[in-house]
């Protein structure tokens, strides 16, 4: 790989086989690229797919995403019914960093899965009841919100139990920390 700024870098090529930790920021960006493609990326941020392929590549030194781009992408995704992949990644990383360590106890995980299914049933029942008359009142919105929050707690719990949310360590295949290049204009940690 050449280190000259004007040389073609391999980071712009689509890299499907790069390992990304589940729920890492890079994984969230990859998810968005797959969901909305170049057209959606340009509509959301004014930047194309190549720019975000670099940001989704944990081996690329200038991979960091701007907060504005992250928010714009999540807004675009949510508006189009695709969830909030970057917010979900961030929340999972935050939960992992501040919460319980993973515990691969199958019985505990099964209990959590059962709770998720129960909470999902409660969300479904509450929403179905609210939309029967064709409108959703403020009280019904509050009930729906309460049920969704309870479901999100259980989803957060299972993410922690199975160990999701590891930040990427940004090391190359030999285990050496990847440094930013001076001409990228970014500082290395």
Legacy VTK file of the C-alpha trace (Angstrom):
# vtk DataFile Version 3.0
C-alpha trace
ASCII
DATASET POLYDATA
POINTS 189 float
0.000 0.000 0.000
1.365 3.382 -0.964
1.579 6.164 1.612
1.445 9.022 -0.924
-1.687 11.173 -0.650
-2.207 11.266 -4.407
-1.935 7.521 -4.918
-5.008 5.349 -5.131
-5.647 3.771 -1.749
-7.220 0.330 -1.323
-9.598 1.746 1.293
-11.989 3.073 -1.344
-12.788 -0.391 -2.657
-15.772 -2.138 -1.214
-14.541 -4.445 1.517
-17.117 -7.026 2.445
-14.809 -9.418 4.236
-13.455 -7.014 6.819
-14.294 -8.141 10.342
-16.352 -5.587 12.213
-17.480 -6.140 15.777
-21.276 -6.470 16.031
-22.832 -3.136 17.043
-19.532 -1.268 16.572
-19.791 2.132 14.885
-18.146 0.618 11.800
-20.777 -2.131 11.761
-23.536 0.488 12.025
-22.094 2.415 9.075
-21.816 -0.794 7.021
-25.453 -1.552 7.858
-26.499 1.899 6.637
-24.492 1.547 3.401
-26.250 -1.749 2.692
-29.701 -0.335 3.524
-29.670 3.011 1.684
-26.822 2.785 -0.842
-25.050 5.683 -2.519
-28.254 7.554 -3.367
-29.516 7.550 0.225
-26.094 8.500 1.594
-25.958 11.493 -0.748
-29.519 12.532 0.132
-28.762 12.328 3.856
-25.279 13.862 3.968
-24.200 15.056 0.527
-21.393 12.472 0.643
-21.145 9.300 -1.423
-20.657 5.628 -0.734
-16.848 5.720 -1.067
-16.592 8.170 1.813
-18.643 5.923 4.088
-16.941 2.704 2.978
-13.757 4.235 4.376
-15.506 5.134 7.629
-16.880 1.595 7.959
-13.431 0.073 7.496
-11.778 -0.433 10.904
-8.348 -0.635 9.235
-8.657 2.795 7.600
-6.808 5.481 9.598
-9.294 8.295 8.832
-12.360 6.210 9.604
-14.044 8.463 12.163
-17.548 9.702 11.332
-18.642 13.262 12.062
-21.441 13.584 14.601
-23.505 15.628 12.116
-23.210 12.875 9.490
-24.128 10.229 12.069
-27.230 12.143 13.170
-28.230 12.921 9.560
-27.879 9.247 8.608
-29.938 8.034 11.565
-32.633 10.635 10.821
-32.707 9.528 7.181
-32.906 5.864 8.176
-35.614 6.411 10.798
-37.639 8.568 8.390
-37.490 5.716 5.884
-38.471 3.033 8.409
-34.968 1.590 8.765
-34.354 2.235 12.453
-31.329 4.102 13.834
-28.269 1.895 13.225
-25.654 4.331 14.561
-27.654 5.305 17.632
-28.216 1.600 18.336
-24.464 0.994 18.010
-23.639 3.891 20.296
-26.203 2.841 22.917
-24.936 -0.750 22.846
-21.320 0.382 23.272
-22.390 2.670 26.118
-24.369 -0.121 27.792
-21.390 -2.457 27.478
-18.997 0.122 28.914
-21.216 1.024 31.866
-23.201 -2.126 32.501
-22.811 -5.719 33.490
-20.269 -7.950 31.829
-21.492 -10.622 29.495
-22.544 -13.850 31.135
-23.052 -16.764 28.828
-25.404 -18.554 31.198
-27.908 -20.248 28.884
-30.698 -20.250 31.504
-30.386 -16.489 32.069
-30.333 -15.829 28.328
-33.427 -18.020 27.813
-35.241 -16.080 30.577
-34.346 -12.808 28.897
-35.558 -14.078 25.510
-38.840 -15.077 27.158
-39.139 -11.600 28.705
-38.463 -10.025 25.294
-41.259 -12.071 23.735
-43.617 -11.119 26.577
-42.746 -7.430 26.229
-43.118 -7.611 22.451
-46.578 -9.112 22.969
-47.412 -6.219 25.319
-46.252 -3.696 22.696
-48.305 -5.433 20.021
-51.416 -5.572 22.215
-51.082 -1.929 23.289
-50.573 -0.684 19.713
-53.426 -2.812 18.345
-55.763 -1.503 21.016
-54.699 2.094 20.336
-55.269 1.996 16.578
-58.670 0.270 16.642
-60.578 3.562 16.382
-58.235 5.001 13.729
-56.490 7.524 15.973
-53.974 7.396 18.770
-54.600 9.581 21.821
-51.885 11.085 24.029
-52.720 8.587 26.786
-52.371 5.722 24.294
-49.053 7.152 23.061
-47.829 7.204 26.664
-48.883 3.561 27.152
-47.183 2.525 23.903
-44.041 4.421 24.911
-43.988 2.679 28.312
-44.279 -0.766 26.705
-41.563 -0.002 24.129
-39.203 1.220 26.867
-39.736 -2.022 28.784
-38.960 -3.993 25.609
-35.819 -1.911 24.986
-34.584 -2.688 28.507
-34.849 -6.412 27.814
-33.139 -6.039 24.422
-30.334 -4.091 26.111
-30.046 -6.855 28.722
-29.629 -9.614 26.156
-27.023 -7.577 24.257
-25.012 -7.388 27.473
-25.550 -11.065 28.289
-24.114 -12.229 24.970
-21.307 -9.640 24.958
-22.320 -7.327 22.106
-20.981 -3.791 21.914
-17.219 -4.232 21.836
-15.406 -1.175 20.517
-13.038 -2.046 17.704
-9.406 -2.100 18.819
-8.050 -0.678 15.522
-5.109 -3.019 15.144
-3.872 -4.520 11.930
-3.598 -8.259 11.322
-0.200 -8.397 13.047
-1.590 -6.788 16.209
0.079 -3.408 15.689
-2.069 -0.354 16.472
-3.131 1.445 13.310
-1.922 5.047 13.307
-3.409 7.924 11.342
-1.232 9.364 8.607
-0.167 12.998 8.957
-1.742 14.046 5.664
-5.124 12.686 6.784
-5.264 15.616 9.208
-6.284 13.382 12.111
-4.533 12.754 15.377
-3.767 9.236 16.514
-4.914 8.276 19.992
LINES 1 190
189 0 1 2 3 4 5 6 7 8 9 10 11 12 13 14 15 16 17 18 19 20 21 22 23 24 25 26 27 28 29 30 31 32 33 34 35 36 37 38 39 40 41 42 43 44 45 46 47 48 49 50 51 52 53 54 55 56 57 58 59 60 61 62 63 64 65 66 67 68 69 70 71 72 73 74 75 76 77 78 79 80 81 82 83 84 85 86 87 88 89 90 91 92 93 94 95 96 97 98 99 100 101 102 103 104 105 106 107 108 109 110 111 112 113 114 115 116 117 118 119 120 121 122 123 124 125 126 127 128 129 130 131 132 133 134 135 136 137 138 139 140 141 142 143 144 145 146 147 148 149 150 151 152 153 154 155 156 157 158 159 160 161 162 163 164 165 166 167 168 169 170 171 172 173 174 175 176 177 178 179 180 181 182 183 184 185 186 187 188
